[in-house]
Amino acid sequence: MLRPCLGPALDKVKLDTVSLPIAIGLLWMMYPVLARVKYAKVPQLATNWKMSGTSLFLNWVIGPALMFGLAWWMLPDHPEYRTGLIMVGLARCIAMVLIWNMLACGDSEYAAVLVAINSVFQIVMYTVLGYFYLTIVPQWLGGAAVALNISMGAIAKSVAIFLGIPLAAGFLTRLVLTRTRGEEWYETKFVPRLAPTAVIGLLFTIVMMFSLKGEVILQRPLDVLRIAQPLLIYFSSSCSASRSHSRIF
């Protein structure tokens, strides 16, 4: 790295448990997307229990089980990496779901409802499934149990920050500007200018993430490639499942 001191310096200041530059990028990514949502449509979509149930099943039954299987199959000799992958399989990245939905020209209201439902479910189920997949199941397979020291309160705080702040900002932006400037101006003038900045937020976040961990990546390139393989399979499978889910509804 050209500036090896850059990563530690950026990582010193945090918002909750996330480095401040990355937190800013994540919030920046989500705000333009959530400002596009037509919130009047959300209550109707929220009562579609078939849609919500399918999403919860894919995210909290299929997803964690798939990642657990991939981690144990592809990283049998690295329990620490395996644990990290399992935790990734249990988490739902709010920002990435919203930004990729926007880039794919998906339904903003549909995405907002599913993100909100899964975020609430994550508060309850993350520690439960973490205990199951990191403590109970490894013992069945003859491995060592790992304690997950993340409380529901900590997860709720993270969701409140990284979903609550951009959601409130997006809702208030639409409410205030549509009342003062009109719906047509908001949709044809403001949103087209604001939406592209979400991509800038994505690129900024990626740069910050590599700035923080670039030295580790350069030191262990083969480990990075091994970890990338199950992630690639997992997210490719997730994308296929999401497309099938969208076609159903």
CORBELVEN-V110436 format. One line per field, one symbol per residue. ss: DSSP state (2 for helix, 1 for strand, 0 for the rest). phi: phi as a letter, one per 40 degrees, with the letter a starting at -180 (. if undefined). burial: + if it has 24 or more other ideal C-beta (glycine too) atoms within 12 Angstrom, else -. A space follows every 10 residues. Layout:
BEGIN
ss=???
phi=???
burial=???
END
This chain:
BEGIN
ss=0000222222 2001100112 2222222222 2222220022 2222220022 2222222222 2222222222 2222000022 2222222222 0002222222 2220000222 2222222222 2222222222 2222222222 0000000000 0222222222 2222222222 2222222222 2022222222 2222202222 2222222222 2222222220 2222222222 2222222222 222222220
phi=.cbcccddcc cccbbgbbdd dccccccccc dccccccccc ccdccccccc cccccccccb bcdccccccc ccccbcbbcc cdcccccccc cbcdccdccc ccccfccccd cccccccccc ccdccccccc cccbbccdcc cgcccbcbcb cccccccccc ccbccccccc cccccccccc bhccccccbc ccccdccccc cccccccccc ccbccccccb cccccccccc cccccccccc ccccccccb
burial=------+--+ +------++- ++++++++++ +++++++++- -+--+----- ++-+++-+++ -+++++++++ ++-++----- ++++++++++ ++++++++++ ++---+++++ ++++++++++ +++-+++-++ ++++--++-- --+--+-+-+ ----+--++- +++++++-++ +-++--+--- -----+---+ +--++-++-- ++-++--++- ++++------ -----++--+ +--++--+-- -+--+----
END
